[in-house]
């Protein structure tokens, strides 16, 4: 699984990194994004909804959150 470390980055950078990393992947591939920007809690689900991806899970991991996203087809 691809992993993105966006800790310390502010909106919109975590979602921009996620979009760039997902672009070349095949449908069904998953990416894990780690971010501590509070706006990511809104931005990541919105991005998934708009792009046709699935937000598989959101986990709190200490001072940051982990978002697991599956690429749509």
mmCIF file of the N, C-alpha and C atoms, coordinates in Angstrom:
data_MODEL
# 
_entry.id   MODEL 
# 
loop_
_atom_site.group_PDB 
_atom_site.id 
_atom_site.type_symbol 
_atom_site.label_atom_id 
_atom_site.label_alt_id 
_atom_site.label_comp_id 
_atom_site.label_asym_id 
_atom_site.label_entity_id 
_atom_site.label_seq_id 
_atom_site.pdbx_PDB_ins_code 
_atom_site.Cartn_x 
_atom_site.Cartn_y 
_atom_site.Cartn_z 
_atom_site.occupancy 
_atom_site.B_iso_or_equiv 
_atom_site.pdbx_formal_charge 
_atom_site.auth_seq_id 
_atom_site.auth_comp_id 
_atom_site.auth_asym_id 
_atom_site.auth_atom_id 
_atom_site.pdbx_PDB_model_num 
ATOM 1   N N  . UNK A 1 1  ? 0.839   -1.172 0.000   1.00 0.00 ? 1  UNK A N  1 
ATOM 2   C CA . UNK A 1 1  ? 0.000   0.000  0.000   1.00 0.00 ? 1  UNK A CA 1 
ATOM 3   C C  . UNK A 1 1  ? 0.891   1.245  0.000   1.00 0.00 ? 1  UNK A C  1 
ATOM 4   N N  . UNK A 1 2  ? 0.522   2.200  -0.829  1.00 0.00 ? 2  UNK A N  1 
ATOM 5   C CA . UNK A 1 2  ? 1.234   3.479  -0.882  1.00 0.00 ? 2  UNK A CA 1 
ATOM 6   C C  . UNK A 1 2  ? 0.985   4.232  0.421   1.00 0.00 ? 2  UNK A C  1 
ATOM 7   N N  . UNK A 1 3  ? 1.982   4.971  0.897   1.00 0.00 ? 3  UNK A N  1 
ATOM 8   C CA . UNK A 1 3  ? 1.827   5.767  2.111   1.00 0.00 ? 3  UNK A CA 1 
ATOM 9   C C  . UNK A 1 3  ? 2.303   7.187  1.842   1.00 0.00 ? 3  UNK A C  1 
ATOM 10  N N  . UNK A 1 4  ? 1.556   8.146  2.375   1.00 0.00 ? 4  UNK A N  1 
ATOM 11  C CA . UNK A 1 4  ? 1.900   9.554  2.225   1.00 0.00 ? 4  UNK A CA 1 
ATOM 12  C C  . UNK A 1 4  ? 2.019   10.163 3.619   1.00 0.00 ? 4  UNK A C  1 
ATOM 13  N N  . UNK A 1 5  ? 3.137   10.804 3.872   1.00 0.00 ? 5  UNK A N  1 
ATOM 14  C CA . UNK A 1 5  ? 3.341   11.512 5.136   1.00 0.00 ? 5  UNK A CA 1 
ATOM 15  C C  . UNK A 1 5  ? 3.114   12.997 4.873   1.00 0.00 ? 5  UNK A C  1 
ATOM 16  N N  . UNK A 1 6  ? 1.955   13.489 5.299   1.00 0.00 ? 6  UNK A N  1 
ATOM 17  C CA . UNK A 1 6  ? 1.622   14.902 5.124   1.00 0.00 ? 6  UNK A CA 1 
ATOM 18  C C  . UNK A 1 6  ? 1.577   15.619 6.475   1.00 0.00 ? 6  UNK A C  1 
ATOM 19  N N  . UNK A 1 7  ? 2.238   15.054 7.463   1.00 0.00 ? 7  UNK A N  1 
ATOM 20  C CA . UNK A 1 7  ? 2.266   15.666 8.797   1.00 0.00 ? 7  UNK A CA 1 
ATOM 21  C C  . UNK A 1 7  ? 3.039   16.977 8.718   1.00 0.00 ? 7  UNK A C  1 
ATOM 22  N N  . UNK A 1 8  ? 2.439   18.015 9.267   1.00 0.00 ? 8  UNK A N  1 
ATOM 23  C CA . UNK A 1 8  ? 3.058   19.342 9.234   1.00 0.00 ? 8  UNK A CA 1 
ATOM 24  C C  . UNK A 1 8  ? 2.622   20.178 8.048   1.00 0.00 ? 8  UNK A C  1 
ATOM 25  N N  . UNK A 1 9  ? 1.912   19.580 7.094   1.00 0.00 ? 9  UNK A N  1 
ATOM 26  C CA . UNK A 1 9  ? 1.450   20.319 5.923   1.00 0.00 ? 9  UNK A CA 1 
ATOM 27  C C  . UNK A 1 9  ? 0.026   20.815 6.162   1.00 0.00 ? 9  UNK A C  1 
ATOM 28  N N  . UNK A 1 10 ? -0.245  22.015 5.695   1.00 0.00 ? 10 UNK A N  1 
ATOM 29  C CA . UNK A 1 10 ? -1.560  22.612 5.867   1.00 0.00 ? 10 UNK A CA 1 
ATOM 30  C C  . UNK A 1 10 ? -2.357  22.553 4.568   1.00 0.00 ? 10 UNK A C  1 
ATOM 31  N N  . UNK A 1 11 ? -3.662  22.704 4.713   1.00 0.00 ? 11 UNK A N  1 
ATOM 32  C CA . UNK A 1 11 ? -4.601  22.708 3.603   1.00 0.00 ? 11 UNK A CA 1 
ATOM 33  C C  . UNK A 1 11 ? -4.123  23.679 2.527   1.00 0.00 ? 11 UNK A C  1 
ATOM 34  N N  . UNK A 1 12 ? -4.137  23.284 1.295   1.00 0.00 ? 12 UNK A N  1 
ATOM 35  C CA . UNK A 1 12 ? -4.679  22.073 0.682   1.00 0.00 ? 12 UNK A CA 1 
ATOM 36  C C  . UNK A 1 12 ? -3.623  21.013 0.400   1.00 0.00 ? 12 UNK A C  1 
ATOM 37  N N  . UNK A 1 13 ? -2.428  21.149 0.928   1.00 0.00 ? 13 UNK A N  1 
ATOM 38  C CA . UNK A 1 13 ? -1.323  20.263 0.555   1.00 0.00 ? 13 UNK A CA 1 
ATOM 39  C C  . UNK A 1 13 ? -1.569  18.775 0.814   1.00 0.00 ? 13 UNK A C  1 
ATOM 40  N N  . UNK A 1 14 ? -2.160  18.358 1.950   1.00 0.00 ? 14 UNK A N  1 
ATOM 41  C CA . UNK A 1 14 ? -2.383  16.913 2.118   1.00 0.00 ? 14 UNK A CA 1 
ATOM 42  C C  . UNK A 1 14 ? -3.236  16.296 1.006   1.00 0.00 ? 14 UNK A C  1 
ATOM 43  N N  . UNK A 1 15 ? -4.310  16.984 0.618   1.00 0.00 ? 15 UNK A N  1 
ATOM 44  C CA . UNK A 1 15 ? -5.171  16.451 -0.438  1.00 0.00 ? 15 UNK A CA 1 
ATOM 45  C C  . UNK A 1 15 ? -4.484  16.527 -1.797  1.00 0.00 ? 15 UNK A C  1 
ATOM 46  N N  . UNK A 1 16 ? -3.705  17.561 -2.038  1.00 0.00 ? 16 UNK A N  1 
ATOM 47  C CA . UNK A 1 16 ? -2.979  17.652 -3.307  1.00 0.00 ? 16 UNK A CA 1 
ATOM 48  C C  . UNK A 1 16 ? -1.972  16.516 -3.444  1.00 0.00 ? 16 UNK A C  1 
ATOM 49  N N  . UNK A 1 17 ? -1.281  16.180 -2.353  1.00 0.00 ? 17 UNK A N  1 
ATOM 50  C CA . UNK A 1 17 ? -0.347  15.053 -2.374  1.00 0.00 ? 17 UNK A CA 1 
ATOM 51  C C  . UNK A 1 17 ? -1.098  13.741 -2.618  1.00 0.00 ? 17 UNK A C  1 
ATOM 52  N N  . UNK A 1 18 ? -2.261  13.589 -1.983  1.00 0.00 ? 18 UNK A N  1 
ATOM 53  C CA . UNK A 1 18 ? -3.075  12.397 -2.173  1.00 0.00 ? 18 UNK A CA 1 
ATOM 54  C C  . UNK A 1 18 ? -3.525  12.277 -3.624  1.00 0.00 ? 18 UNK A C  1 
ATOM 55  N N  . UNK A 1 19 ? -4.013  13.352 -4.196  1.00 0.00 ? 19 UNK A N  1 
ATOM 56  C CA . UNK A 1 19 ? -4.472  13.344 -5.591  1.00 0.00 ? 19 UNK A CA 1 
ATOM 57  C C  . UNK A 1 19 ? -3.340  12.961 -6.543  1.00 0.00 ? 19 UNK A C  1 
ATOM 58  N N  . UNK A 1 20 ? -2.177  13.557 -6.346  1.00 0.00 ? 20 UNK A N  1 
ATOM 59  C CA . UNK A 1 20 ? -1.033  13.283 -7.221  1.00 0.00 ? 20 UNK A CA 1 
ATOM 60  C C  . UNK A 1 20 ? -0.596  11.818 -7.123  1.00 0.00 ? 20 UNK A C  1 
ATOM 61  N N  . UNK A 1 21 ? -0.569  11.272 -5.898  1.00 0.00 ? 21 UNK A N  1 
ATOM 62  C CA . UNK A 1 21 ? -0.130  9.891  -5.697  1.00 0.00 ? 21 UNK A CA 1 
ATOM 63  C C  . UNK A 1 21 ? -1.132  8.894  -6.270  1.00 0.00 ? 21 UNK A C  1 
ATOM 64  N N  . UNK A 1 22 ? -2.434  9.230  -6.222  1.00 0.00 ? 22 UNK A N  1 
ATOM 65  C CA . UNK A 1 22 ? -3.465  8.296  -6.674  1.00 0.00 ? 22 UNK A CA 1 
ATOM 66  C C  . UNK A 1 22 ? -3.616  8.271  -8.197  1.00 0.00 ? 22 UNK A C  1 
ATOM 67  N N  . UNK A 1 23 ? -3.261  9.357  -8.850  1.00 0.00 ? 23 UNK A N  1 
ATOM 68  C CA . UNK A 1 23 ? -3.498  9.478  -10.294 1.00 0.00 ? 23 UNK A CA 1 
ATOM 69  C C  . UNK A 1 23 ? -2.999  8.284  -11.109 1.00 0.00 ? 23 UNK A C  1 
ATOM 70  N N  . UNK A 1 24 ? -1.765  7.814  -10.915 1.00 0.00 ? 24 UNK A N  1 
ATOM 71  C CA . UNK A 1 24 ? -1.284  6.716  -11.771 1.00 0.00 ? 24 UNK A CA 1 
ATOM 72  C C  . UNK A 1 24 ? -1.707  5.313  -11.307 1.00 0.00 ? 24 UNK A C  1 
ATOM 73  N N  . UNK A 1 25 ? -2.361  5.214  -10.161 1.00 0.00 ? 25 UNK A N  1 
ATOM 74  C CA . UNK A 1 25 ? -2.686  3.898  -9.610  1.00 0.00 ? 25 UNK A CA 1 
ATOM 75  C C  . UNK A 1 25 ? -3.877  3.263  -10.323 1.00 0.00 ? 25 UNK A C  1 
ATOM 76  N N  . UNK A 1 26 ? -3.917  1.950  -10.281 1.00 0.00 ? 26 UNK A N  1 
ATOM 77  C CA . UNK A 1 26 ? -5.029  1.204  -10.866 1.00 0.00 ? 26 UNK A CA 1 
ATOM 78  C C  . UNK A 1 26 ? -6.232  1.266  -9.929  1.00 0.00 ? 26 UNK A C  1 
ATOM 79  N N  . UNK A 1 27 ? -7.448  1.175  -10.482 1.00 0.00 ? 27 UNK A N  1 
ATOM 80  C CA . UNK A 1 27 ? -8.633  1.127  -9.632  1.00 0.00 ? 27 UNK A CA 1 
ATOM 81  C C  . UNK A 1 27 ? -8.512  -0.005 -8.607  1.00 0.00 ? 27 UNK A C  1 
ATOM 82  N N  . UNK A 1 28 ? -8.923  0.276  -7.395  1.00 0.00 ? 28 UNK A N  1 
ATOM 83  C CA . UNK A 1 28 ? -8.847  -0.705 -6.308  1.00 0.00 ? 28 UNK A CA 1 
ATOM 84  C C  . UNK A 1 28 ? -7.595  -0.563 -5.459  1.00 0.00 ? 28 UNK A C  1 
ATOM 85  N N  . UNK A 1 29 ? -6.588  0.157  -5.956  1.00 0.00 ? 29 UNK A N  1 
ATOM 86  C CA . UNK A 1 29 ? -5.368  0.371  -5.173  1.00 0.00 ? 29 UNK A CA 1 
ATOM 87  C C  . UNK A 1 29 ? -5.687  1.259  -3.985  1.00 0.00 ? 29 UNK A C  1 
ATOM 88  N N  . UNK A 1 30 ? -4.952  1.077  -2.892  1.00 0.00 ? 30 UNK A N  1 
ATOM 89  C CA . UNK A 1 30 ? -5.198  1.854  -1.682  1.00 0.00 ? 30 UNK A CA 1 
ATOM 90  C C  . UNK A 1 30 ? -3.987  2.679  -1.298  1.00 0.00 ? 30 UNK A C  1 
ATOM 91  N N  . UNK A 1 31 ? -4.283  3.838  -0.722  1.00 0.00 ? 31 UNK A N  1 
ATOM 92  C CA . UNK A 1 31 ? -3.258  4.767  -0.254  1.00 0.00 ? 31 UNK A CA 1 
ATOM 93  C C  . UNK A 1 31 ? -3.592  5.140  1.185   1.00 0.00 ? 31 UNK A C  1 
ATOM 94  N N  . UNK A 1 32 ? -2.559  5.238  2.009   1.00 0.00 ? 32 UNK A N  1 
ATOM 95  C CA . UNK A 1 32 ? -2.726  5.696  3.388   1.00 0.00 ? 32 UNK A CA 1 
ATOM 96  C C  . UNK A 1 32 ? -2.096  7.071  3.513   1.00 0.00 ? 32 UNK A C  1 
ATOM 97  N N  . UNK A 1 33 ? -2.890  8.026  3.951   1.00 0.00 ? 33 UNK A N  1 
ATOM 98  C CA . UNK A 1 33 ? -2.442  9.399  4.149   1.00 0.00 ? 33 UNK A CA 1 
ATOM 99  C C  . UNK A 1 33 ? -2.398  9.692  5.637   1.00 0.00 ? 33 UNK A C  1 
ATOM 100 N N  . UNK A 1 34 ? -1.249  10.151 6.129   1.00 0.00 ? 34 UNK A N  1 
ATOM 101 C CA . UNK A 1 34 ? -1.120  10.597 7.518   1.00 0.00 ? 34 UNK A CA 1 
ATOM 102 C C  . UNK A 1 34 ? -1.048  12.120 7.496   1.00 0.00 ? 34 UNK A C  1 
ATOM 103 N N  . UNK A 1 35 ? -1.965  12.758 8.229   1.00 0.00 ? 35 UNK A N  1 
ATOM 104 C CA . UNK A 1 35 ? -2.017  14.216 8.249   1.00 0.00 ? 35 UNK A CA 1 
ATOM 105 C C  . UNK A 1 35 ? -2.439  14.698 9.627   1.00 0.00 ? 35 UNK A C  1 
ATOM 106 N N  . UNK A 1 36 ? -1.914  15.868 10.009  1.00 0.00 ? 36 UNK A N  1 
ATOM 107 C CA . UNK A 1 36 ? -2.307  16.458 11.283  1.00 0.00 ? 36 UNK A CA 1 
ATOM 108 C C  . UNK A 1 36 ? -3.040  17.784 11.101  1.00 0.00 ? 36 UNK A C  1 
ATOM 109 N N  . UNK A 1 37 ? -3.322  18.153 9.866   1.00 0.00 ? 37 UNK A N  1 
ATOM 110 C CA . UNK A 1 37 ? -4.084  19.366 9.584   1.00 0.00 ? 37 UNK A CA 1 
ATOM 111 C C  . UNK A 1 37 ? -5.556  19.102 9.904   1.00 0.00 ? 37 UNK A C  1 
ATOM 112 N N  . UNK A 1 38 ? -6.167  19.880 10.809  1.00 0.00 ? 38 UNK A N  1 
ATOM 113 C CA . UNK A 1 38 ? -7.569  19.650 11.153  1.00 0.00 ? 38 UNK A CA 1 
ATOM 114 C C  . UNK A 1 38 ? -8.507  19.723 9.947   1.00 0.00 ? 38 UNK A C  1 
ATOM 115 N N  . UNK A 1 39 ? -8.160  20.508 8.941   1.00 0.00 ? 39 UNK A N  1 
ATOM 116 C CA . UNK A 1 39 ? -9.005  20.637 7.756   1.00 0.00 ? 39 UNK A CA 1 
ATOM 117 C C  . UNK A 1 39 ? -9.045  19.350 6.940   1.00 0.00 ? 39 UNK A C  1 
ATOM 118 N N  . UNK A 1 40 ? -8.061  18.478 7.109   1.00 0.00 ? 40 UNK A N  1 
ATOM 119 C CA . UNK A 1 40 ? -8.047  17.215 6.361   1.00 0.00 ? 40 UNK A CA 1 
ATOM 120 C C  . UNK A 1 40 ? -9.269  16.371 6.685   1.00 0.00 ? 40 UNK A C  1 
ATOM 121 N N  . UNK A 1 41 ? -9.809  16.507 7.892   1.00 0.00 ? 41 UNK A N  1 
ATOM 122 C CA . UNK A 1 41 ? -10.991 15.747 8.295   1.00 0.00 ? 41 UNK A CA 1 
ATOM 123 C C  . UNK A 1 41 ? -12.192 16.088 7.400   1.00 0.00 ? 41 UNK A C  1 
ATOM 124 N N  . UNK A 1 42 ? -12.199 17.269 6.843   1.00 0.00 ? 42 UNK A N  1 
ATOM 125 C CA . UNK A 1 42 ? -13.248 17.688 5.908   1.00 0.00 ? 42 UNK A CA 1 
ATOM 126 C C  . UNK A 1 42 ? -12.784 17.479 4.470   1.00 0.00 ? 42 UNK A C  1 
ATOM 127 N N  . UNK A 1 43 ? -11.538 17.850 4.191   1.00 0.00 ? 43 UNK A N  1 
ATOM 128 C CA . UNK A 1 43 ? -11.028 17.843 2.821   1.00 0.00 ? 43 UNK A CA 1 
ATOM 129 C C  . UNK A 1 43 ? -10.907 16.450 2.218   1.00 0.00 ? 43 UNK A C  1 
ATOM 130 N N  . UNK A 1 44 ? -10.427 15.477 2.982   1.00 0.00 ? 44 UNK A N  1 
ATOM 131 C CA . UNK A 1 44 ? -10.211 14.132 2.423   1.00 0.00 ? 44 UNK A CA 1 
ATOM 132 C C  . UNK A 1 44 ? -11.539 13.472 2.035   1.00 0.00 ? 44 UNK A C  1 
ATOM 133 N N  . UNK A 1 45 ? -12.554 13.458 2.909   1.00 0.00 ? 45 UNK A N  1 
ATOM 134 C CA . UNK A 1 45 ? -13.829 12.873 2.480   1.00 0.00 ? 45 UNK A CA 1 
ATOM 135 C C  . UNK A 1 45 ? -14.440 13.606 1.277   1.00 0.00 ? 45 UNK A C  1 
ATOM 136 N N  . UNK A 1 46 ? -14.300 14.935 1.252   1.00 0.00 ? 46 UNK A N  1 
ATOM 137 C CA . UNK A 1 46 ? -14.826 15.706 0.130   1.00 0.00 ? 46 UNK A CA 1 
ATOM 138 C C  . UNK A 1 46 ? -14.113 15.324 -1.167  1.00 0.00 ? 46 UNK A C  1 
ATOM 139 N N  . UNK A 1 47 ? -12.780 15.231 -1.108  1.00 0.00 ? 47 UNK A N  1 
ATOM 140 C CA . UNK A 1 47 ? -12.003 14.824 -2.276  1.00 0.00 ? 47 UNK A CA 1 
ATOM 141 C C  . UNK A 1 47 ? -12.443 13.447 -2.767  1.00 0.00 ? 47 UNK A C  1 
ATOM 142 N N  . UNK A 1 48 ? -12.593 12.498 -1.850  1.00 0.00 ? 48 UNK A N  1 
ATOM 143 C CA . UNK A 1 48 ? -13.003 11.145 -2.231  1.00 0.00 ? 48 UNK A CA 1 
ATOM 144 C C  . UNK A 1 48 ? -14.372 11.162 -2.906  1.00 0.00 ? 48 UNK A C  1 
ATOM 145 N N  . UNK A 1 49 ? -15.287 11.908 -2.347  1.00 0.00 ? 49 UNK A N  1 
ATOM 146 C CA . UNK A 1 49 ? -16.630 12.000 -2.893  1.00 0.00 ? 49 UNK A CA 1 
ATOM 147 C C  . UNK A 1 49 ? -16.612 12.588 -4.300  1.00 0.00 ? 49 UNK A C  1 
ATOM 148 N N  . UNK A 1 50 ? -15.860 13.648 -4.487  1.00 0.00 ? 50 UNK A N  1 
ATOM 149 C CA . UNK A 1 50 ? -15.792 14.320 -5.782  1.00 0.00 ? 50 UNK A CA 1 
ATOM 150 C C  . UNK A 1 50 ? -15.064 13.483 -6.838  1.00 0.00 ? 50 UNK A C  1 
ATOM 151 N N  . UNK A 1 51 ? -14.028 12.752 -6.433  1.00 0.00 ? 51 UNK A N  1 
ATOM 152 C CA . UNK A 1 51 ? -13.193 12.002 -7.379  1.00 0.00 ? 51 UNK A CA 1 
ATOM 153 C C  . UNK A 1 51 ? -13.664 10.572 -7.594  1.00 0.00 ? 51 UNK A C  1 
ATOM 154 N N  . UNK A 1 52 ? -14.653 10.118 -6.826  1.00 0.00 ? 52 UNK A N  1 
ATOM 155 C CA . UNK A 1 52 ? -15.154 8.757  -6.993  1.00 0.00 ? 52 UNK A CA 1 
ATOM 156 C C  . UNK A 1 52 ? -14.346 7.697  -6.275  1.00 0.00 ? 52 UNK A C  1 
ATOM 157 N N  . UNK A 1 53 ? -13.567 8.118  -5.279  1.00 0.00 ? 53 UNK A N  1 
ATOM 158 C CA . UNK A 1 53 ? -12.784 7.177  -4.479  1.00 0.00 ? 53 UNK A CA 1 
ATOM 159 C C  . UNK A 1 53 ? -13.569 6.803  -3.221  1.00 0.00 ? 53 UNK A C  1 
ATOM 160 N N  . UNK A 1 54 ? -13.112 5.761  -2.528  1.00 0.00 ? 54 UNK A N  1 
ATOM 161 C CA . UNK A 1 54 ? -13.763 5.314  -1.298  1.00 0.00 ? 54 UNK A CA 1 
ATOM 162 C C  . UNK A 1 54 ? -12.866 5.611  -0.112  1.00 0.00 ? 54 UNK A C  1 
ATOM 163 N N  . UNK A 1 55 ? -13.409 6.302  0.878   1.00 0.00 ? 55 UNK A N  1 
ATOM 164 C CA . UNK A 1 55 ? -12.693 6.509  2.129   1.00 0.00 ? 55 UNK A CA 1 
ATOM 165 C C  . UNK A 1 55 ? -12.946 5.265  2.971   1.00 0.00 ? 55 UNK A C  1 
ATOM 166 N N  . UNK A 1 56 ? -11.963 4.387  3.023   1.00 0.00 ? 56 UNK A N  1 
ATOM 167 C CA . UNK A 1 56 ? -12.100 3.088  3.681   1.00 0.00 ? 56 UNK A CA 1 
ATOM 168 C C  . UNK A 1 56 ? -12.137 3.240  5.192   1.00 0.00 ? 56 UNK A C  1 
ATOM 169 N N  . UNK A 1 57 ? -11.241 4.071  5.729   1.00 0.00 ? 57 UNK A N  1 
ATOM 170 C CA . UNK A 1 57 ? -11.198 4.254  7.181   1.00 0.00 ? 57 UNK A CA 1 
ATOM 171 C C  . UNK A 1 57 ? -10.480 5.539  7.544   1.00 0.00 ? 57 UNK A C  1 
ATOM 172 N N  . UNK A 1 58 ? -10.786 6.017  8.744   1.00 0.00 ? 58 UNK A N  1 
ATOM 173 C CA . UNK A 1 58 ? -10.089 7.152  9.354   1.00 0.00 ? 58 UNK A CA 1 
ATOM 174 C C  . UNK A 1 58 ? -9.763  6.722  10.779  1.00 0.00 ? 58 UNK A C  1 
ATOM 175 N N  . UNK A 1 59 ? -8.486  6.771  11.127  1.00 0.00 ? 59 UNK A N  1 
ATOM 176 C CA . UNK A 1 59 ? -8.044  6.382  12.460  1.00 0.00 ? 59 UNK A CA 1 
ATOM 177 C C  . UNK A 1 59 ? -7.248  7.511  13.086  1.00 0.00 ? 59 UNK A C  1 
ATOM 178 N N  . UNK A 1 60 ? -7.467  7.715  14.375  1.00 0.00 ? 60 UNK A N  1 
ATOM 179 C CA . UNK A 1 60 ? -6.644  8.659  15.126  1.00 0.00 ? 60 UNK A CA 1 
ATOM 180 C C  . UNK A 1 60 ? -5.377  7.921  15.551  1.00 0.00 ? 60 UNK A C  1 
ATOM 181 N N  . UNK A 1 61 ? -4.242  8.538  15.305  1.00 0.00 ? 61 UNK A N  1 
ATOM 182 C CA . UNK A 1 61 ? -2.959  7.923  15.652  1.00 0.00 ? 61 UNK A CA 1 
ATOM 183 C C  . UNK A 1 61 ? -2.118  8.948  16.399  1.00 0.00 ? 61 UNK A C  1 
ATOM 184 N N  . UNK A 1 62 ? -2.463  9.166  17.643  1.00 0.00 ? 62 UNK A N  1 
ATOM 185 C CA . UNK A 1 62 ? -1.736  10.171 18.416  1.00 0.00 ? 62 UNK A CA 1 
ATOM 186 C C  . UNK A 1 62 ? -2.148  11.566 17.985  1.00 0.00 ? 62 UNK A C  1 
ATOM 187 N N  . UNK A 1 63 ? -1.183  12.353 17.535  1.00 0.00 ? 63 UNK A N  1 
ATOM 188 C CA . UNK A 1 63 ? -1.448  13.743 17.153  1.00 0.00 ? 63 UNK A CA 1 
ATOM 189 C C  . UNK A 1 63 ? -1.866  13.893 15.697  1.00 0.00 ? 63 UNK A C  1 
ATOM 190 N N  . UNK A 1 64 ? -1.980  12.775 14.985  1.00 0.00 ? 64 UNK A N  1 
ATOM 191 C CA . UNK A 1 64 ? -2.397  12.872 13.583  1.00 0.00 ? 64 UNK A CA 1 
ATOM 192 C C  . UNK A 1 64 ? -3.477  11.842 13.273  1.00 0.00 ? 64 UNK A C  1 
ATOM 193 N N  . UNK A 1 65 ? -4.017  11.941 12.092  1.00 0.00 ? 65 UNK A N  1 
ATOM 194 C CA . UNK A 1 65 ? -5.031  10.993 11.624  1.00 0.00 ? 65 UNK A CA 1 
ATOM 195 C C  . UNK A 1 65 ? -4.492  10.230 10.428  1.00 0.00 ? 65 UNK A C  1 
ATOM 196 N N  . UNK A 1 66 ? -4.977  8.986  10.289  1.00 0.00 ? 66 UNK A N  1 
ATOM 197 C CA . UNK A 1 66 ? -4.623  8.145  9.135   1.00 0.00 ? 66 UNK A CA 1 
ATOM 198 C C  . UNK A 1 66 ? -5.884  7.924  8.313   1.00 0.00 ? 66 UNK A C  1 
ATOM 199 N N  . UNK A 1 67 ? -5.783  8.268  7.036   1.00 0.00 ? 67 UNK A N  1 
ATOM 200 C CA . UNK A 1 67 ? -6.893  8.108  6.103   1.00 0.00 ? 67 UNK A CA 1 
ATOM 201 C C  . UNK A 1 67 ? -6.516  7.020  5.105   1.00 0.00 ? 67 UNK A C  1 
ATOM 202 N N  . UNK A 1 68 ? -7.364  6.025  4.978   1.00 0.00 ? 68 UNK A N  1 
ATOM 203 C CA . UNK A 1 68 ? -7.113  4.958  4.014   1.00 0.00 ? 68 UNK A CA 1 
ATOM 204 C C  . UNK A 1 68 ? -8.127  5.135  2.881   1.00 0.00 ? 68 UNK A C  1 
ATOM 205 N N  . UNK A 1 69 ? -7.610  5.323  1.671   1.00 0.00 ? 69 UNK A N  1 
ATOM 206 C CA . UNK A 1 69 ? -8.437  5.646  0.519   1.00 0.00 ? 69 UNK A CA 1 
ATOM 207 C C  . UNK A 1 69 ? -8.243  4.603  -0.579  1.00 0.00 ? 69 UNK A C  1 
ATOM 208 N N  . UNK A 1 70 ? -9.345  4.107  -1.136  1.00 0.00 ? 70 UNK A N  1 
ATOM 209 C CA . UNK A 1 70 ? -9.300  3.144  -2.239  1.00 0.00 ? 70 UNK A CA 1 
ATOM 210 C C  . UNK A 1 70 ? -9.684  3.872  -3.529  1.00 0.00 ? 70 UNK A C  1 
ATOM 211 N N  . UNK A 1 71 ? -8.862  3.709  -4.546  1.00 0.00 ? 71 UNK A N  1 
ATOM 212 C CA . UNK A 1 71 ? -9.131  4.364  -5.823  1.00 0.00 ? 71 UNK A CA 1 
ATOM 213 C C  . UNK A 1 71 ? -10.336 3.769  -6.501  1.00 0.00 ? 71 UNK A C  1 
ATOM 214 N N  . UNK A 1 72 ? -11.199 4.654  -6.972  1.00 0.00 ? 72 UNK A N  1 
ATOM 215 C CA . UNK A 1 72 ? -12.395 4.227  -7.691  1.00 0.00 ? 72 UNK A CA 1 
ATOM 216 C C  . UNK A 1 72 ? -12.070 3.884  -9.138  1.00 0.00 ? 72 UNK A C  1 
ATOM 217 N N  . UNK A 1 73 ? -13.039 3.316  -9.806  1.00 0.00 ? 73 UNK A N  1 
ATOM 218 C CA . UNK A 1 73 ? -12.822 2.885  -11.180 1.00 0.00 ? 73 UNK A CA 1 
ATOM 219 C C  . UNK A 1 73 ? -13.476 3.819  -12.122 1.00 0.00 ? 73 UNK A C  1 
# 
